[in-house]
Amino acid sequence: MSNPCRNNPCYYGSTCQVGFTRKGFRCICPIGFPSIRCFKAKSCSDVKTLDPAVKTGPYVIDSDGEGGLIPFNVTCNMTDKDGVGVTVIGHNSENKTKVDKCQKRGCYSRNILYTGANFFQLESLTKASLFCEQFIKYECKASKIFPKPKNKSSIRPFAWWMSRDFIKMTYWDGAAADRRMCACGIKGTCAKGDKSRCNCDANDKKWREDSGLLTNKIHLPVKQLKFGDTDLKHEEGYNTLGKFKCYGTA
């Protein structure tokens, strides 16, 4: 197998070029040629910074650098987000999925398994990136996310998601992490008026939707989805979770 850094000028003993990359490898030229050390880039943004001409496709990255966690496979989108280099990780729950019939809070569970990477590797990727995001959507008919509480201290959701550290998260699609509601609740634009927390809380027989981006990278990626309030004949729900994406160099 040929040296992935063979085209680095340092390889031939000429002027040192720190940060040369070839197919996702970072090539570092220490003092004293012809010695050369090659490392995999930490993210797709790292790859793009080192070589702006790289194309969208599969890469191998090492998010924590040399040693520690092993490198893993990702897709690099080199045109999204103004071409900064977006690291994309797929998983087993990207398709629209029907929530099983059940009534109790969080009685339906769906574990998210990411392709080619474990949660330690994905956590490391968030630390190497400036931004991370994941699209989440719940399509509902007479199925609530938040029931109407008797008082502010009794807010107990029917649906939530678990963070990568398996902590219960009750904010949705663009709401701040300390707010138990959806984006429409923040904006006051929910289907049943400005006192609702989510569109799904309308709890009527019309199809509603709460969808948007989760962007708090200390909680991402999503590890599990939980839903309830779908036991009656007219109650239905479908969940969709997008690919995990990170970009920018921290």
LOLOKOL-920433 format. One record per residue (C-alpha): residue number from 1; residue in three letters; x, y, z. Coordinates in nm, 3 decimals, m for minus. Layout:
<pts>
PT  seq  type        x        y        z
PT  NUM   Ala        X        Y        Z
...
</pts>
This chain:
<pts>
PT  seq  type        x        y        z
PT    1   Met    0.000    0.000    0.000
PT    2   Ser    0.141    0.340   m0.097
PT    3   Asn    0.207    0.608    0.161
PT    4   Pro   m0.104    0.831    0.176
PT    5   Cys    0.125    1.131    0.226
PT    6   Arg    0.353    1.052   m0.068
PT    7   Asn    0.262    1.378   m0.248
PT    8   Asn    0.352    1.589    0.051
PT    9   Pro    0.658    1.800   m0.038
PT   10   Cys    0.810    1.693    0.294
PT   11   Tyr    0.813    1.335    0.173
PT   12   Tyr    1.078    1.433   m0.078
PT   13   Gly    1.272    1.645    0.166
PT   14   Ser    1.172    1.981    0.019
PT   15   Thr    1.017    2.279    0.197
PT   16   Cys    0.800    2.173    0.489
PT   17   Gln    0.426    2.204    0.430
PT   18   Val    0.243    2.158    0.759
PT   19   Gly   m0.114    2.038    0.722
PT   20   Phe   m0.112    1.857    0.389
PT   21   Thr   m0.399    1.615    0.350
PT   22   Arg   m0.462    1.326    0.114
PT   23   Lys   m0.787    1.128    0.127
PT   24   Gly   m0.858    1.234    0.483
PT   25   Phe   m0.503    1.203    0.616
PT   26   Arg   m0.332    1.488    0.794
PT   27   Cys    0.041    1.481    0.720
PT   28   Ile    0.273    1.649    0.966
PT   29   Cys    0.636    1.713    0.878
PT   30   Pro    0.856    1.727    1.188
PT   31   Ile    1.199    1.886    1.195
PT   32   Gly    1.451    1.656    1.033
PT   33   Phe    1.363    1.501    0.698
PT   34   Pro    1.280    1.255    0.555
PT   35   Ser    1.081    1.166    0.869
PT   36   Ile    0.707    1.209    0.824
PT   37   Arg    0.405    1.132    1.039
PT   38   Cys    0.056    1.088    0.901
PT   39   Phe   m0.264    1.128    1.104
PT   40   Lys   m0.626    1.103    1.004
PT   41   Ala   m0.821    1.428    1.019
PT   42   Lys   m1.048    1.486    1.321
PT   43   Ser   m1.356    1.582    1.119
PT   44   Cys   m1.472    1.665    0.769
PT   45   Ser   m1.422    2.035    0.844
PT   46   Asp   m1.063    1.948    0.935
PT   47   Val   m1.025    1.769    0.602
PT   48   Lys   m1.170    2.067    0.413
PT   49   Thr   m0.944    2.314    0.594
PT   50   Leu   m0.636    2.113    0.505
PT   51   Asp   m0.738    2.062    0.141
PT   52   Pro   m1.017    2.289    0.004
PT   53   Ala   m1.034    2.084   m0.319
PT   54   Val   m1.159    1.762   m0.158
PT   55   Lys   m1.491    1.616   m0.277
PT   56   Thr   m1.802    1.485   m0.103
PT   57   Gly   m1.776    1.115   m0.021
PT   58   Pro   m1.672    0.854    0.237
PT   59   Tyr   m1.377    0.929    0.466
PT   60   Val   m1.213    0.786    0.776
PT   61   Ile   m1.165    1.033    1.061
PT   62   Asp   m1.004    1.014    1.404
PT   63   Ser   m1.198    1.263    1.614
PT   64   Asp   m0.971    1.256    1.921
PT   65   Gly   m0.643    1.255    1.730
PT   66   Glu   m0.359    1.008    1.769
PT   67   Gly   m0.416    0.733    2.027
PT   68   Gly   m0.729    0.681    2.236
PT   69   Leu   m1.040    0.608    2.030
PT   70   Ile   m1.005    0.424    1.701
PT   71   Pro   m1.080    0.601    1.368
PT   72   Phe   m1.425    0.551    1.215
PT   73   Asn   m1.606    0.585    0.882
PT   74   Val   m1.818    0.889    0.798
PT   75   Thr   m1.963    1.067    0.498
PT   76   Cys   m1.822    1.414    0.431
PT   77   Asn   m2.054    1.662    0.263
PT   78   Met   m1.817    1.921    0.121
PT   79   Thr   m2.087    2.154   m0.021
PT   80   Asp   m2.337    2.189    0.267
PT   81   Lys   m2.313    2.482    0.513
PT   82   Asp   m2.133    2.701    0.260
PT   83   Gly   m1.874    2.431    0.194
PT   84   Val   m1.723    2.418    0.544
PT   85   Gly   m1.707    2.036    0.541
PT   86   Val   m1.994    1.861    0.724
PT   87   Thr   m1.942    1.526    0.900
PT   88   Val   m2.253    1.310    0.849
PT   89   Ile   m2.339    0.997    1.050
PT   90   Gly   m2.636    0.778    0.960
PT   91   His   m2.837    0.548    1.187
PT   92   Asn   m3.109    0.283    1.197
PT   93   Ser   m3.408    0.514    1.247
PT   94   Glu   m3.396    0.767    0.965
PT   95   Asn   m3.718    0.650    0.800
PT   96   Lys   m4.063    0.762    0.917
PT   97   Thr   m4.165    0.509    1.183
PT   98   Lys   m4.504    0.447    1.338
PT   99   Val   m4.527    0.461    1.717
PT  100   Asp   m4.669    0.140    1.864
PT  101   Lys   m5.006    0.163    2.035
PT  102   Cys   m4.957    0.241    2.405
PT  103   Gln   m5.095    0.491    2.656
PT  104   Lys   m4.844    0.547    2.936
PT  105   Arg   m4.582    0.819    2.925
PT  106   Gly   m4.280    0.706    2.722
PT  107   Cys   m4.415    0.353    2.686
PT  108   Tyr   m4.284    0.334    2.327
PT  109   Ser   m3.904    0.325    2.302
PT  110   Arg   m3.677    0.330    1.999
PT  111   Asn   m3.302    0.287    2.045
PT  112   Ile   m3.085    0.474    1.795
PT  113   Leu   m2.785    0.281    1.659
PT  114   Tyr   m2.537    0.489    1.460
PT  115   Thr   m2.355    0.350    1.158
PT  116   Gly   m1.987    0.283    1.206
PT  117   Ala   m1.939    0.474    1.532
PT  118   Asn   m2.012    0.436    1.903
PT  119   Phe   m2.122    0.710    2.142
PT  120   Phe   m1.768    0.769    2.273
PT  121   Gln   m1.650    0.841    1.919
PT  122   Leu   m1.952    1.062    1.849
PT  123   Glu   m1.899    1.258    2.172
PT  124   Ser   m1.539    1.313    2.067
PT  125   Leu   m1.662    1.441    1.730
PT  126   Thr   m1.882    1.700    1.903
PT  127   Lys   m1.579    1.824    2.096
PT  128   Ala   m1.376    1.856    1.774
PT  129   Ser   m1.659    2.052    1.605
PT  130   Leu   m1.800    2.401    1.654
PT  131   Phe   m2.159    2.300    1.575
PT  132   Cys   m2.368    1.982    1.570
PT  133   Glu   m2.731    1.929    1.480
PT  134   Gln   m2.997    1.663    1.433
PT  135   Phe   m3.343    1.695    1.278
PT  136   Ile   m3.633    1.556    1.480
PT  137   Lys   m4.001    1.528    1.385
PT  138   Tyr   m4.318    1.395    1.546
PT  139   Glu   m4.631    1.370    1.332
PT  140   Cys   m4.938    1.328    1.548
PT  141   Lys   m5.314    1.286    1.544
PT  142   Ala   m5.478    1.314    1.885
PT  143   Ser   m5.141    1.223    2.040
PT  144   Lys   m4.987    1.471    2.281
PT  145   Ile   m4.626    1.554    2.365
PT  146   Phe   m4.719    1.760    2.674
PT  147   Pro   m5.058    1.715    2.845
PT  148   Lys   m5.220    2.022    2.996
PT  149   Pro   m5.068    2.047    3.347
PT  150   Lys   m5.261    2.116    3.663
PT  151   Asn   m4.982    2.355    3.762
PT  152   Lys   m4.630    2.448    3.640
PT  153   Ser   m4.462    2.199    3.872
PT  154   Ser   m4.664    1.905    3.737
PT  155   Ile   m4.553    1.912    3.373
PT  156   Arg   m4.503    1.546    3.281
PT  157   Pro   m4.457    1.483    2.908
PT  158   Phe   m4.584    1.184    2.715
PT  159   Ala   m4.284    1.206    2.479
PT  160   Trp   m3.915    1.286    2.517
PT  161   Trp   m3.571    1.185    2.390
PT  162   Met   m3.260    1.063    2.564
PT  163   Ser   m2.926    1.237    2.525
PT  164   Arg   m2.604    1.054    2.440
PT  165   Asp   m2.541    1.032    2.817
PT  166   Phe   m2.890    0.882    2.859
PT  167   Ile   m3.038    1.190    3.025
PT  168   Lys   m3.408    1.266    2.971
PT  169   Met   m3.454    1.564    2.737
PT  170   Thr   m3.795    1.734    2.723
PT  171   Tyr   m3.721    2.017    2.480
PT  172   Trp   m3.795    1.979    2.109
PT  173   Asp   m3.714    2.111    1.763
PT  174   Gly   m3.548    2.444    1.828
PT  175   Ala   m3.655    2.519    2.186
PT  176   Ala   m3.386    2.603    2.438
PT  177   Ala   m3.255    2.315    2.649
PT  178   Asp   m3.407    2.456    2.969
PT  179   Arg   m3.755    2.496    2.819
PT  180   Arg   m3.998    2.202    2.824
PT  181   Met   m4.167    2.277    2.494
PT  182   Cys   m4.137    2.286    2.115
PT  183   Ala   m4.023    2.575    1.897
PT  184   Cys   m4.384    2.690    1.841
PT  185   Gly   m4.421    2.724    2.220
PT  186   Ile   m4.126    2.963    2.226
PT  187   Lys   m4.269    3.165    1.936
PT  188   Gly   m4.630    3.149    2.052
PT  189   Thr   m4.741    2.998    1.721
PT  190   Cys   m4.868    2.654    1.826
PT  191   Ala   m5.188    2.517    1.672
PT  192   Lys   m5.403    2.585    1.979
PT  193   Gly   m5.265    2.928    2.067
PT  194   Asp   m4.983    3.085    2.261
PT  195   Lys   m5.045    2.885    2.582
PT  196   Ser   m4.968    2.553    2.412
PT  197   Arg   m4.624    2.396    2.432
PT  198   Cys   m4.631    2.204    2.102
PT  199   Asn   m4.852    2.168    1.794
PT  200   Cys   m4.926    1.809    1.894
PT  201   Asp   m5.075    1.931    2.221
PT  202   Ala   m5.383    2.037    2.024
PT  203   Asn   m5.481    1.672    2.081
PT  204   Asp   m5.744    1.680    1.805
PT  205   Lys   m5.818    1.451    1.513
PT  206   Lys   m5.620    1.661    1.265
PT  207   Trp   m5.268    1.565    1.164
PT  208   Arg   m5.021    1.800    1.336
PT  209   Glu   m4.644    1.818    1.334
PT  210   Asp   m4.359    1.937    1.555
PT  211   Ser   m4.029    1.935    1.372
PT  212   Gly   m3.696    2.115    1.361
PT  213   Leu   m3.331    2.098    1.458
PT  214   Leu   m3.178    1.999    1.791
PT  215   Thr   m2.856    2.200    1.816
PT  216   Asn   m2.722    2.168    2.171
PT  217   Lys   m2.413    1.961    2.099
PT  218   Ile   m2.351    1.861    2.461
PT  219   His   m2.668    1.648    2.441
PT  220   Leu   m2.625    1.510    2.089
PT  221   Pro   m2.658    1.272    1.923
PT  222   Val   m2.999    1.137    2.025
PT  223   Lys   m2.969    0.795    2.190
PT  224   Gln   m3.335    0.698    2.231
PT  225   Leu   m3.684    0.821    2.141
PT  226   Lys   m3.982    0.781    2.378
PT  227   Phe   m4.352    0.833    2.301
PT  228   Gly   m4.693    0.756    2.448
PT  229   Asp   m5.061    0.856    2.424
PT  230   Thr   m5.133    0.640    2.117
PT  231   Asp   m5.351    0.363    2.259
PT  232   Leu   m5.694    0.468    2.134
PT  233   Lys   m5.817    0.392    1.781
PT  234   His   m5.802    0.756    1.666
PT  235   Glu   m5.462    0.827    1.828
PT  236   Glu   m5.159    0.795    1.599
PT  237   Gly   m4.800    0.910    1.585
PT  238   Tyr   m4.498    0.882    1.355
PT  239   Asn   m4.140    0.972    1.443
PT  240   Thr   m3.850    1.067    1.216
PT  241   Leu   m3.492    1.137    1.321
PT  242   Gly   m3.238    1.282    1.080
PT  243   Lys   m2.871    1.202    1.037
PT  244   Phe   m2.627    1.339    1.291
PT  245   Lys   m2.422    1.628    1.147
PT  246   Cys   m2.126    1.825    1.283
PT  247   Tyr   m1.924    2.103    1.125
PT  248   Gly   m1.667    2.371    1.201
PT  249   Thr   m1.336    2.320    1.380
PT  250   Ala   m1.336    2.372    1.756
</pts>
